[in-house]
Amino acid sequence: MDIQSIMRSVVAVRSIIPQEAFTAGALGTEREGSGVVIRDDGLVLTIGYLITEAEEVWLTTQGGRVVPAHALAYDQTTGFGLVQALGRLDLPALYLGDSGKAEVGDEAVFADGTGHYVEANIVAKQEFAGYWEYLLDEAIFTAPAHPSWGGAALIGNDGRLLGIGSLLLQMDRNGESFDINMVVPINLLPPILDDLLTRGQVNRPPRPWLGAFSAESDGKVVVVSVAGGCPAAKAGLRPGDIISDVRNEEVQGLADFYRKVWKTGPAGAEVPLRILREGRESWLRVKSADRNSFLRKPQLQ
């Protein structure tokens, strides 16, 4: 694999987000990371949180050339974001690989848009539940970790794109802790790409969203915080609440909680939650919403 040639397709991404944007407080108003050219016309795949609600996006090539771009789409389910260069990038597109065939132990290269890369191994492929109502059935985890992971490219030995970097996490193994990266697998992109390009979102009913940030502790789902003005806040959910049931079905961990919420129907469905607060049980009825309705929309061009 000619890594230097392949890395030409990885660019730096910088975005500017308005102060009043819904995600400005949590994610900041200036965000930097990476993206990967996946079409010769300058279409760039990145991780969505870099470009959510962006009013300006700038791409920088490995050679230092800066090109303005447009935030085209963000898919909440996968976490992928798409950016369209508004000027000529003149960079080759990186071919998509088959993340389903990647196996634990495989070697890979994790490359960012500034020219830095890490020779890594896939250390796990498993379910991942994120605190922001996010779930992947089979995420890819790599080590050693890349220090600039957001939107970085995971490249297989065949020189093809296996996934897009999302998070820095810790893994415990044999009594030792070490840093790993979580990567969104590329096989999630082809089924939704046409919709993202033509509609700016996937053509399916949006999932019900509560606006609760939760963590799993000993199998229990504990509310860490609640987004202001969101359905959970309006229903009275508070930090420290333990969510034990959804519609009289016992919750068994964070991933199970999300699946039970999403089974209640599309966005707008009422989600009954049994909670434990200060030793007392009670029920809350949360009128769910479409998360995208809280966000500034990218304009299709």
VOVOKOL-7970 format. One line per 5 residues: number of its first residue (from 1); for each residue x, y, z of N, C-alpha, C, O. Coordinates in steps of 0.1 Angstrom, whole numbers, plus 2048, in hexadecimal, padded with zeros to 3 digits. Each point is the difference from the previous one (the first is absolute). Layout:
! residues N
NUM = X,Y,Z,X,Y,Z,X,Y,Z,X,Y,Z ~ ...
! end
This chain:
! residues 301
1 = 808,7F4,800,7F8,80C,800,809,80C,800,809,802,808 ~ 7F4,807,7EF,808,80D,7FF,7F8,80A,808,7F7,807,7FB ~ 80D,7FA,812,7F9,809,809,800,80E,7FD,7F7,808,801 ~ 815,7FD,7FA,801,80E,7FC,7F7,804,7F5,7FA,80B,800 ~ 804,7EC,7F6,7F7,802,7F5,7F1,800,805,7F8,809,7FC
6 = 805,7EE,80D,7F3,7FE,805,7FC,80C,808,7F5,805,800 ~ 815,801,808,7FD,80B,809,7FC,80D,7F9,7FB,809,806 ~ 808,7F8,7ED,7FC,80B,7F9,7F1,802,800,7FA,80B,7FE ~ 7FF,7EA,804,7F1,800,800,7FA,804,80D,7F4,802,801 ~ 815,800,809,7FB,804,80E,803,80E,802,80B,805,7FE
11 = 7EB,803,805,801,80F,802,7FC,804,80E,7F9,7F9,807 ~ 80C,813,7FD,7FC,806,80C,7F3,807,7FF,7FD,806,7F5 ~ 7FA,7F9,815,7F3,807,800,7FF,809,80B,803,7FD,80C ~ 7F9,810,7F1,7FE,80A,80B,7F3,806,7FD,7FC,804,7F5 ~ 7FC,7FD,816,7F2,806,7FE,7FE,80A,80B,805,800,80B
16 = 7F2,80A,7F1,7FC,80B,809,7F1,7FE,802,7F8,7FF,7F7 ~ 804,801,816,7F2,7FE,804,7FB,80D,807,807,805,808 ~ 7ED,7FF,7F5,7FA,80C,807,7FF,7FE,80F,7FE,7F5,804 ~ 804,816,803,7FF,7FF,80F,7F2,7FB,804,7FF,7FA,80B ~ 7F7,809,7EE,7F2,7FD,804,7FC,7F2,7FC,7F5,7FB,803
21 = 814,7FD,7F6,7FD,7F3,7FC,7FE,7F7,80C,806,801,80A ~ 7F1,7F5,7F4,7FC,7F7,80B,80C,7F8,805,801,7FE,80C ~ 809,7FE,7EB,80B,7F8,804,80D,809,804,80A,7FA,803 ~ 7F4,813,7FD,80C,809,802,806,7FE,80E,80C,7FF,802 ~ 7EB,800,808,805,7FE,80E,807,7F3,802,80A,800,807
26 = 7F1,7F5,7F3,806,7F3,803,80C,7FD,7F7,80A,7FA,804 ~ 7F6,80B,7EF,80A,7FC,7F7,809,80C,7FC,80A,7FE,7F9 ~ 7F3,80E,80B,808,80C,7FD,7FB,806,7F3,7F9,7FB,7F8 ~ 80C,811,805,7FD,808,7F4,80B,7FF,7F6,7FE,804,7F4 ~ 80E,7F7,80F,80A,7FD,7F7,805,7F2,802,804,7FC,80A
31 = 7FA,7FC,7EB,803,7F2,801,80A,7FC,7F5,800,805,7F5 ~ 80A,7F2,80F,80A,7FC,7F6,802,7F1,801,7FF,7FA,80A ~ 803,800,7EA,802,7F2,7FF,804,7FD,7F2,808,807,7F9 ~ 7F4,7EE,802,804,7FB,7F3,7F4,7FB,7F7,7F5,7FF,806 ~ 80D,7FE,7EE,7F7,7FA,7F7,807,7F9,7F5,80C,802,7FE
36 = 7EC,7F7,7FA,806,7F7,7F5,7F8,803,7F3,7F4,800,800 ~ 814,803,7F6,7FA,802,7F3,7FB,7F2,7FB,808,7F7,7FE ~ 7EB,808,7FF,7FA,7F4,7FB,7FB,801,7F2,7FB,7F5,7FA ~ 805,817,800,7FC,801,7F2,809,80A,7F9,805,80A,807 ~ 7FE,7F5,7ED,809,809,7F9,7FB,80E,7FF,808,809,7FD
41 = 7EB,7F9,805,7FB,80E,800,801,808,80D,7FB,80B,801 ~ 80D,7EF,808,802,807,80D,7F7,7FD,80B,7FF,807,80A ~ 7F9,7EE,7F5,7F8,7FB,80B,809,7FA,80B,808,7F7,7FD ~ 7F6,80E,80F,808,7FC,80C,7F8,7FA,80A,7F5,805,804 ~ 80F,7EF,801,7F9,7F9,80B,807,803,80D,80D,7FF,801
46 = 7EC,805,809,806,803,80D,7F7,7FB,80B,7F6,7F9,7FE ~ 80D,80A,80F,7F8,7FD,80B,7F6,80C,802,805,80B,800 ~ 7EF,7F2,802,7F6,80A,7FF,801,80B,80B,7FC,80C,7FD ~ 809,7F1,80F,800,80B,80A,809,80B,7FC,7FF,80B,806 ~ 80A,7F3,7F1,809,80B,7FC,7F9,80B,7F8,804,80C,800
51 = 7F1,7F0,7F9,7F9,809,7F7,7F2,803,803,7F9,807,7F9 ~ 802,7F3,812,7F2,803,805,7FE,80F,802,807,806,808 ~ 7EF,7FF,7F1,7FC,80E,801,80A,80A,7FB,800,80C,804 ~ 80A,7EF,7F4,80B,809,7FC,7FB,80B,7F6,7F8,7FC,7F7 ~ 80C,810,80A,7FD,80A,7F6,80C,803,7F7,7FF,806,7F5
56 = 80D,7F5,80F,80C,800,7F8,808,7F3,801,801,7FB,80B ~ 804,800,7EA,808,7F4,800,80C,803,7F7,7FE,805,7F5 ~ 80E,7F7,810,80C,802,7F8,808,7F3,800,801,7FA,80A ~ 803,802,7EA,808,7F4,7FE,80F,804,7FD,802,809,7F8 ~ 807,7F0,80E,80E,803,7FD,807,7F3,7FC,7FF,7F6,806
61 = 807,80B,7EE,807,7F4,7FA,80D,7FE,808,805,808,807 ~ 801,7EC,7F6,80D,7FD,806,80B,80A,7FC,809,802,807 ~ 7F5,804,7ED,809,809,7FB,7FE,80E,805,807,80A,7FD ~ 7EF,7F8,80C,7FD,80D,806,7F6,809,7F8,7FE,80C,805 ~ 7FC,7EF,7F1,7F7,808,7F8,7F2,800,807,7FB,7F6,804
66 = 7FF,816,7FE,7F3,801,807,7F5,803,7F6,801,808,7F8 ~ 7F4,7F0,80A,7F5,800,7F7,7F3,801,808,7FE,7F9,809 ~ 7F9,811,7F3,7F4,801,808,7F7,7F4,7FC,801,7FA,7F6 ~ 7F6,803,814,7F7,7F4,7FE,7F3,802,806,7FE,80A,807 ~ 7F9,7ED,7F6,7F2,801,805,7FC,7F4,808,802,7F5,7FB
71 = 7F8,80D,811,7FB,7F4,807,7F4,7FB,7FA,7F5,806,800 ~ 80C,7EF,7FA,7F5,7FA,7F8,7F6,7F8,807,7F4,801,7FE ~ 810,7F7,80C,7F7,7F7,807,807,7FA,80C,80C,7FF,801 ~ 7EB,7FD,809,805,7FA,80C,7F5,7F5,803,7F5,803,802 ~ 810,7F1,800,7F7,7F5,803,801,7FC,80F,80B,7FC,804
76 = 7EB,807,804,800,7FD,80E,802,7F2,803,807,7FC,80A ~ 7F4,7FB,7EE,800,7F2,803,80F,7FA,7FF,804,7F9,809 ~ 803,80A,7EC,80D,7FB,7FF,80B,809,806,80A,7FB,805 ~ 7F3,812,7FA,80A,80A,804,808,805,7F5,808,809,802 ~ 7F6,7F3,7F2,807,805,7F4,7FB,80E,7FD,7F5,804,801
81 = 815,804,7FA,7FD,80D,7FA,806,801,7F2,80A,7FA,7FD ~ 7EF,80E,7FB,805,802,7F2,803,80F,7FE,7F8,809,804 ~ 813,7FA,7F5,804,80D,7FD,803,801,7F1,807,7F7,7FB ~ 7F4,813,7FE,803,802,7F2,80A,80C,7FE,7FC,80B,804 ~ 80F,7F2,7F6,80A,80B,7FD,7F9,80A,7F6,7FA,7FB,7F7
86 = 808,812,80C,7FA,80A,7F7,80B,805,7F6,7FC,808,7F7 ~ 810,7F3,80A,80A,803,7F6,807,7F3,7FC,7FC,7F5,806 ~ 80D,80B,7F1,807,7F4,7FC,809,7FB,80A,80A,807,804 ~ 7F4,7ED,800,80A,7F9,809,80B,7FA,7F8,80C,7FF,804 ~ 7F1,7FB,7F0,809,7F9,7F8,808,7F5,808,80C,7FF,7FF
91 = 7EC,7FA,808,805,7F5,808,7F9,7F3,7FC,7F4,800,7FD ~ 813,7F5,803,7FA,7F3,7FD,7F6,7FB,80A,803,803,80C ~ 7F3,7F7,7F0,7F6,7FA,80A,806,7F3,805,806,7F8,7F9 ~ 7F8,806,814,804,7F3,806,7F5,7F6,7FE,7F4,803,804 ~ 80F,7F1,7F8,7F6,7F6,7FE,7FB,7FB,80D,807,7FF,80A
96 = 7EC,7FD,7F6,7FA,7FB,80C,803,7F1,801,800,7F9,7F7 ~ 804,803,816,803,7F2,802,7F4,7F8,805,7F4,805,7FF ~ 80E,7F0,807,7F5,7F7,805,803,7FE,80F,807,7F7,804 ~ 7F3,812,804,803,7FF,80F,7FA,7F3,806,805,7FB,80A ~ 7F2,7FF,7EF,7FA,7F3,805,80A,7F5,800,7FF,7F6,807
101 = 80B,80B,7F0,80A,7F5,7FF,80C,803,809,809,7F7,801 ~ 7F8,815,804,80B,803,809,7FF,7F7,80D,7F5,7FE,805 ~ 816,7FD,800,800,7F7,80B,809,805,80B,809,808,7FE ~ 7F4,7F4,80F,808,804,80B,80E,7FA,7FE,802,7F5,7FC ~ 808,814,806,80E,7FC,7FD,805,806,7F3,80C,800,7FE
106 = 7EB,804,7F9,805,805,7F3,808,80D,802,7FD,808,809 ~ 80D,7FA,7EF,807,80D,800,7F9,80A,7F8,7F9,7FD,7F6 ~ 809,810,80E,7F9,80B,7F9,809,80C,802,808,801,809 ~ 7F5,80A,7F0,806,80D,802,7F5,80A,803,7F6,801,7F9 ~ 80C,807,811,7F6,80A,804,807,80E,7FD,80A,803,807
111 = 7F0,804,7EF,807,80C,7FB,7F7,80C,801,7F4,7FF,7FE ~ 812,80C,806,7F9,80D,801,803,809,7F5,809,7FE,7F8 ~ 7F1,80E,808,801,80A,7F5,80C,808,801,803,808,7F7 ~ 805,7F7,813,80C,808,802,80D,7F8,7FC,80B,805,800 ~ 7F3,7EF,7FB,80B,7F8,7FC,806,7F6,80A,809,7F9,7FE
116 = 7F0,806,80E,805,7F7,80A,7F8,7F3,7FF,7F4,800,7FD ~ 812,7F5,805,7F9,7F3,800,806,7F7,80A,80C,801,805 ~ 7EC,7F5,800,803,7F6,80A,7FE,7F2,7FA,7F6,7FE,7FA ~ 814,7FA,807,7FF,7F2,7FC,7F9,7F9,80B,806,7FE,80B ~ 7EE,7FD,7F2,7F8,7FB,80B,7FB,7F1,7FD,802,7FB,7F5
121 = 7F8,7FF,815,7F9,7F3,7FE,7F2,802,805,7FC,807,809 ~ 7FB,7F1,7F0,7F2,7FF,805,800,7F7,80C,804,7F4,800 ~ 7F8,812,80B,800,7F8,80D,7F2,7FB,804,7FF,7F8,809 ~ 7F7,80D,7F1,7F2,7FC,803,7F7,804,7F5,802,80A,7F9 ~ 7F3,7EE,805,7F5,804,7F8,7F3,7FC,808,7FD,7F4,801
126 = 7FC,816,804,7F5,7FD,809,7F7,80C,801,802,80B,7FA ~ 7F3,7F2,80D,7F5,80A,802,806,80C,807,808,7FF,809 ~ 7F3,80D,7F4,804,80C,807,7F4,809,802,7F9,803,7F7 ~ 805,801,816,7F5,809,804,806,80C,805,807,800,80A ~ 7F6,80C,7F0,805,80D,804,7F6,807,809,7F4,7FE,7FF
131 = 811,80A,80A,7F7,807,809,7F6,809,7FA,7F6,804,807 ~ 80C,800,7EC,7F7,80A,7FA,7F5,7FA,7F8,7FC,805,7F5 ~ 7FF,7EF,80F,7F6,7F9,7F9,805,7FB,7F2,7FA,804,7F6 ~ 810,7F5,80A,807,7FB,7F4,804,7F2,802,805,7FC,80B ~ 7F9,7FC,7EB,803,7F1,801,805,7FB,7F2,7FA,802,7F6
136 = 811,7F7,80B,805,7F8,7F4,800,7F1,804,804,7FD,80B ~ 7F6,7FB,7EC,800,7F2,802,80E,7FA,801,802,7F6,807 ~ 807,80F,7F0,80D,7FB,800,80A,80B,7FC,803,802,7F4 ~ 802,804,816,80B,80B,7FE,80D,7F9,7FF,802,7F4,804 ~ 808,813,7F6,80E,7FB,7FF,808,808,80A,7FF,80C,802
141 = 809,7EC,806,809,806,80A,80F,7FD,7FC,803,7F5,7FD ~ 805,815,804,80E,7FF,7FC,80A,805,80A,7FC,808,808 ~ 810,7F2,7F8,80A,804,809,80E,7FE,7F9,801,7F7,7F8 ~ 809,811,80B,800,80B,809,7F7,80C,7FB,7FD,800,7F4 ~ 7FF,809,815,7F7,80A,7FC,807,80B,7F8,80B,804,803
146 = 7ED,802,7F4,805,80C,7F9,7FC,80C,808,7F4,801,804 ~ 815,809,7FF,7FC,80B,809,7F7,80A,7F9,7FA,809,807 ~ 805,7F7,7EC,7F6,809,7F8,7F7,7F7,7F8,801,7FE,7F4 ~ 7F5,7FC,813,7F8,7F6,7FB,7F3,805,7F8,7FC,7F9,7F7 ~ 7FF,812,80C,7F3,805,7FB,800,801,7F1,807,809,7FA
151 = 7F2,7EE,7FF,800,801,7F1,80B,7F9,7F9,801,800,7F4 ~ 809,7FB,814,80C,7FA,7FA,7FC,7F3,7F9,7F5,7FA,802 ~ 813,802,7F4,7FE,7F4,7F8,806,7F4,805,80C,7FF,802 ~ 7EC,7F6,7FF,806,7F3,803,801,7F9,7F3,7F6,7FD,7F9 ~ 816,7FF,804,804,7FB,7F2,805,7F2,802,809,7FD,808
156 = 7F1,7F9,7F1,804,7F3,800,80D,7FD,7F8,805,809,7F9 ~ 800,7EB,808,80D,7FD,7F9,7FE,800,7F1,80A,801,7F9 ~ 7EA,7FF,802,7FD,801,7F2,800,80E,7FB,7FD,803,7F4 ~ 805,807,815,7FF,80E,7FD,7F2,806,7FF,7FF,80B,7FB ~ 7F7,7ED,809,7F3,805,7FF,7FB,805,80E,805,7FC,80B
161 = 7F0,80C,7F5,7FB,806,80C,7F7,7F7,808,7F7,7FA,7FA ~ 80D,803,812,7F8,7F7,809,7F6,807,809,7F7,7FA,805 ~ 80C,813,7FE,7F7,807,809,806,80E,803,80A,804,7FB ~ 7EE,803,80D,803,80E,804,801,801,80F,7F7,7FB,807 ~ 813,80B,7FD,803,801,80F,7F5,809,807,7FC,80A,7FB
166 = 800,7F2,811,7F6,807,807,804,803,80E,7FE,80C,804 ~ 808,7EB,804,803,803,80E,80D,7FA,805,806,7F8,7F9 ~ 7FF,80E,812,80B,7FA,808,7FA,7FA,80C,7F9,807,808 ~ 80A,7EC,7FB,7FA,7F9,80B,80C,7F9,807,80B,800,7FC ~ 7F1,7F9,80F,80A,7F8,807,7FB,7F2,801,7F4,7FD,801
171 = 815,7F9,7FD,7FD,7F2,801,808,7FA,80B,80C,803,802 ~ 7ED,7F5,806,807,7F8,80B,802,7F2,7FB,7F7,7F9,7FC ~ 816,802,805,802,7F2,7FC,80C,7FB,809,80A,806,801 ~ 7F3,7EF,805,80A,7F9,809,805,80A,80B,80C,800,803 ~ 7EB,808,802,803,809,80B,807,80C,7FC,804,808,808
176 = 7FE,7FB,7EB,806,80C,7FB,7F6,808,7F7,7F8,7FA,7FA ~ 80A,813,807,7F8,809,7F8,808,806,7F5,80C,804,802 ~ 7EE,7FE,7F2,807,806,7F5,7F6,807,7F8,7F4,7FD,7FF ~ 811,80E,7FA,7F7,808,7F7,7FD,7F9,7F3,809,7F9,7FA ~ 7EB,808,801,7FB,7FA,7F3,7F8,80B,7F9,7FB,809,806
181 = 803,7F5,7ED,7F7,808,7F8,7F4,7F8,7FC,801,7F4,7FD ~ 7F3,813,804,7F4,7FA,7FA,7FE,805,7F2,801,80C,7FE ~ 7FC,7EB,7F9,7FF,804,7F2,7F3,7FB,7FB,7FB,7F5,802 ~ 7FE,814,7F6,7F3,7FD,7FA,803,7F8,7F3,807,805,7F7 ~ 7F4,7EF,808,803,7F7,7F4,7FB,805,7F3,7F4,805,800
186 = 813,7FB,7F6,7FD,805,7F3,7F4,7F9,7F9,7F9,806,7F8 ~ 804,7EE,80C,7F5,7F9,7F9,7F3,806,804,7F6,7FD,7F9 ~ 809,80C,811,7F4,807,803,7FD,80B,7F6,7F4,805,800 ~ 815,7FF,7F8,7FF,80B,7F7,7F8,7FD,7F3,7F6,807,7FD ~ 80E,7EF,7FB,7F9,7FE,7F3,7F1,800,800,7FA,805,7F7
191 = 800,7F4,813,7F1,800,800,7F9,80D,802,7F5,802,7FC ~ 812,808,809,7FA,80D,803,806,80C,7F8,7FB,80B,800 ~ 80F,7F2,7F8,807,80B,7F9,7F7,807,7F6,801,80D,800 ~ 7F8,7ED,7F8,7F7,807,7F6,7F6,809,807,7FE,80B,7FC ~ 7FC,7F0,80F,7F7,808,808,807,80D,805,7FA,80B,7FF
196 = 812,7F3,807,807,80B,805,803,80B,7F6,800,80C,802 ~ 804,7EF,7F2,803,809,7F5,7F4,808,7FA,801,80B,7FD ~ 7F4,7EE,803,7F4,806,7F9,7F7,807,80A,7F9,809,7FC ~ 806,7F2,810,7F6,805,80A,807,807,80C,7F9,807,807 ~ 814,7F6,7FB,806,806,80C,7FE,7F7,80C,805,803,80B
201 = 7F3,7F3,7F4,7FD,7F6,80B,7FB,7F3,7FA,7FC,800,7F5 ~ 804,7F6,813,7FB,7F3,7FC,7F1,800,7FF,7F9,806,809 ~ 801,7F4,7ED,7F2,7FF,7FE,7F9,7F6,808,7FD,7F5,7FC ~ 802,80E,811,7F9,7F7,80A,7FB,809,80B,805,80B,802 ~ 7F1,7F0,805,7FB,808,80B,80B,802,80B,807,7F6,803
206 = 7FA,816,802,80A,803,80A,7FD,7F8,80D,7F4,7FE,804 ~ 816,7FE,803,7FE,7F9,80D,7FC,809,80A,803,80C,800 ~ 7F5,7EF,80A,7FD,809,80C,80C,803,808,809,7F8,802 ~ 7F9,815,801,80B,805,807,7FC,806,80D,7F6,808,800 ~ 811,7F5,80B,7FC,806,80D,808,80C,805,7FB,808,807
211 = 812,7F8,7F5,809,80B,804,806,7FD,80D,804,809,807 ~ 7FE,7EA,7FD,806,7FC,80D,80E,7FB,7FD,801,7F7,7F7 ~ 809,80D,810,80D,7FA,7FF,801,7F6,80C,800,804,80C ~ 803,7F0,7F0,7FF,7F5,80A,80D,7F8,800,807,7FF,7F6 ~ 7FB,7FA,815,80B,7F7,801,7FC,7F3,806,7F5,7FF,807
216 = 812,7F6,7F7,7FD,7F3,806,809,7FD,80C,80C,801,7FF ~ 7EE,7FC,80C,808,7FC,80C,7FA,7F4,806,7F5,7FF,805 ~ 813,7F6,7FB,7FC,7F3,805,7F3,7FC,7F9,7F7,7FA,807 ~ 807,808,7EC,7F5,7FC,7F9,7F4,809,801,7F6,7FE,7FA ~ 80B,80D,80E,7F5,80A,802,803,80C,7F7,80B,804,7FE
221 = 7EA,802,7FD,801,80C,7F8,7FE,80C,809,7F5,802,806 ~ 815,806,7FB,800,80C,809,801,80D,7F8,808,801,7F7 ~ 7EE,808,80B,800,80D,7F9,80C,808,805,800,803,80C ~ 808,802,7EB,80C,808,804,7FC,80F,7FF,803,808,809 ~ 7F6,7FC,7EC,7FC,80D,7FE,7F4,800,7F6,7FD,7F6,7FA
226 = 7FC,815,805,7F5,802,7F7,801,80D,7F8,803,80A,806 ~ 7FC,7F5,7ED,801,80C,7F8,7F4,809,802,7F5,7FC,801 ~ 80F,811,801,7F5,80A,803,7F6,801,7F4,804,800,7F5 ~ 7EF,801,80F,7F6,801,7F6,7FC,7F4,7F9,7F7,800,7F7 ~ 80F,7F5,80C,7FD,7F3,7F9,7F5,7F9,807,7FB,804,80A
231 = 800,7F1,7EF,7F5,7F9,806,802,7FA,80E,7F7,801,808 ~ 815,7FA,7FB,803,7FB,80D,7FF,80B,80B,7FA,7FE,80A ~ 80B,80E,7F2,800,80B,80A,7F1,804,802,7FC,803,80C ~ 7FC,7FE,7EA,7F2,804,801,7F8,7F6,809,7F7,804,806 ~ 80D,7EF,7F9,7F9,7F6,807,805,7FF,80F,7F9,7F9,808
236 = 812,80E,7FB,804,800,80E,80B,7F6,803,803,7FD,80C ~ 803,7FD,7EA,80B,7F6,802,80C,809,806,803,80B,7FB ~ 804,7EF,80F,80B,807,806,80D,7F8,800,800,7F4,800 ~ 80B,813,801,80D,7F9,803,7FF,7F7,80C,7FB,805,80B ~ 80B,7EF,7F5,7FF,7F7,80B,7F5,7F6,800,800,7F6,807
241 = 7F5,80D,7F0,7F5,7F7,7FF,805,7F3,7FA,809,800,7F7 ~ 7F2,7F5,80E,803,7F2,7FA,7F4,7FC,7F8,7F5,7FF,806 ~ 80D,7FE,7EE,7F5,7FC,7F7,7FF,7F1,800,809,7F9,7FC ~ 7EC,802,80A,7FF,7F1,802,7F7,7F9,7F6,802,7F4,7FD ~ 7F4,813,7FE,7F6,7FA,7F6,7FC,80A,7F5,800,80C,802
246 = 7FD,7EE,7F3,7FA,808,7F5,7F4,7F8,7FC,800,7F5,7FC ~ 7F4,811,806,7F3,7FA,7FD,7FF,7F2,807,7FC,7F6,7F9 ~ 807,80A,813,7FF,7F4,809,809,7F5,7FB,7FF,7F4,804 ~ 80B,80F,7F5,80B,7F6,7FC,80D,804,807,804,80C,7FF ~ 802,7EB,808,80C,803,808,80B,804,7F7,803,7F9,7F6
251 = 804,811,80E,80C,804,7F8,80C,7F9,805,803,7FF,80C ~ 805,7FB,7EA,80B,7F8,804,80D,806,7F8,805,7FA,7F7 ~ 7FF,811,80E,80C,807,7FB,7FC,80B,7F6,7F5,801,7FC ~ 815,807,800,7FE,80B,7F8,7FB,7FD,7F2,7F7,806,7FB ~ 80F,7F0,7FE,7FC,7FD,7F3,7F1,7FB,800,7F9,803,7F7
256 = 804,7F5,813,7F2,7FB,801,7F6,80C,802,7F5,7FF,7FB ~ 810,80A,80D,7F7,80C,803,7FD,807,7F2,7F5,803,7FE ~ 815,800,7FA,7FE,806,7F4,7F7,7F9,7F7,7F7,805,7FA ~ 80B,7EE,805,7F8,7F7,7F7,7F1,801,804,7F7,800,7F8 ~ 807,7FF,815,7F2,801,805,7FA,80D,7FD,7F4,801,7FD
261 = 813,80A,805,7FB,80D,7FC,7FC,801,7F2,7F6,805,7FC ~ 813,7F7,7FB,7FE,801,7F2,7F5,7F7,7FB,7FA,802,7F5 ~ 803,7F3,813,7F4,7F7,7FC,7F3,807,803,7F6,7FB,7FB ~ 80A,810,80C,7F3,806,804,7F9,806,7F4,7F4,803,800 ~ 813,800,7F5,7FB,806,7F4,809,80B,7FB,80B,801,805
266 = 7F0,807,7F1,809,80A,7FB,801,80C,809,7F9,800,80B ~ 80F,80A,7F2,801,80C,808,7F2,806,802,7F8,801,7F7 ~ 806,803,816,7F3,805,804,7F8,7F6,808,7F7,804,807 ~ 80D,7F0,7F9,7FA,7F6,808,802,802,80F,80A,806,804 ~ 7EC,7F7,804,801,802,80F,808,7F4,805,7FD,7F4,7FD
271 = 80D,80E,80B,808,7F6,806,7FF,800,80F,805,808,807 ~ 7F3,7EE,7FE,7FF,7FF,80F,80C,7FA,806,805,7F5,7FC ~ 801,811,80E,80C,7FC,807,7FD,7FE,80F,7FB,809,806 ~ 809,7EC,7FF,800,7FE,80F,80E,804,805,80A,7FA,7FB ~ 7F6,80F,80E,80D,804,806,801,7FE,80F,7F6,7FF,807
276 = 817,800,7FD,802,7FF,80E,808,80D,804,80B,802,7FB ~ 7EF,806,80E,806,80C,805,800,801,80F,7F6,800,806 ~ 816,801,7FF,802,800,80F,7F8,7F5,807,7F9,803,80A ~ 808,7F1,7F0,7FA,7F5,806,7F1,7FE,7FE,7FA,7F6,804 ~ 800,813,7F4,7F2,7FF,7FD,7FD,7FE,7F1,807,806,7F8
281 = 7F0,7F1,805,7FC,7FE,7F2,7F5,809,7FC,7F7,803,807 ~ 809,801,7EC,7F6,808,7FA,800,7FE,7F1,80A,7FB,7FB ~ 7EB,80A,7FF,7FF,7FF,7F1,801,80E,7FA,7FA,809,805 ~ 80D,7F8,7F0,800,80C,7F8,7FB,7FD,7F2,804,7F5,7FB ~ 7F5,814,7FF,7FC,7FE,7F2,807,80B,7F8,7FD,80B,801
286 = 80C,7F0,7F6,808,809,7F9,7FB,801,7F1,7FF,7F6,7FA ~ 7FD,816,802,7FB,802,7F2,80D,802,7F8,806,80B,800 ~ 7FE,7EA,7F9,80C,800,7F8,800,80A,7F5,7F5,806,7FC ~ 817,7FD,7FE,801,809,7F5,809,7FB,7F6,807,7F6,802 ~ 7FA,811,7F2,80A,7FE,7F6,80C,808,804,7FF,80C,800
291 = 80D,7EE,802,80B,807,804,804,80A,7F6,805,80B,803 ~ 7F9,7F2,7F0,804,809,7F6,7F9,80E,800,804,80A,7FB ~ 7F0,7F5,80B,7F8,80C,801,806,80B,809,7FC,80C,7FF ~ 80D,7F0,809,807,809,809,80C,806,7FA,807,80A,805 ~ 7FD,7F1,7EF,80D,804,7FA,7FE,809,7F4,7F6,7FF,7F9
296 = 814,80A,805,800,808,7F4,803,7F7,7F4,808,7F7,801 ~ 7F0,80A,7F4,801,7F7,7F5,80B,805,7F6,800,80C,7FD ~ 808,7EA,7FE,808,804,7F4,7F7,802,7F4,7F7,7F9,7FE ~ 80D,811,7FA,7F8,803,7F4,805,7F8,7F4,80C,800,7FD ~ 7EB,7F9,7FD,804,7F8,7F4,804,809,7F5,7F9,80A,7FD
301 = 811,7F3,7FC,805,808,7F5,802,7F8,7F3,804,805,7F6
! end
